[in-house]
């Protein structure tokens, strides 16, 4: 038994990390939902809507005439 334990202990260990683990999924999910929430909040602001409308008006006037 000791010989087997020594042999297993001396073998090189390879830690292949493919993908994320649970904690990384949690952090990624929190970050993604936070950014999405901020973008939704910005899109609901009047100044953003006015800016977006002005940008489209400018683009349509520039290309269509």
C-alpha positions, 0 to 999 in steps of 0.5 A: 500500500505504501509503495502505491501511495508513493508512486501516486504521490510522485506522479506529476499532476496535471491540472487542466482548467477548461472553462470556469468553476462555480465561483467564476460563473457567479462572478461572471453572472454578477458582472454581466447582470450589473452591466446589463442593468446599467445599460438598461438604466442609461437607455431609459434616460431622457438625455440618452433617448434625445441623443439617440434620436438626434444621431439617427436624424443626422444619419438619415439626413446625411445619407438620404438627403 
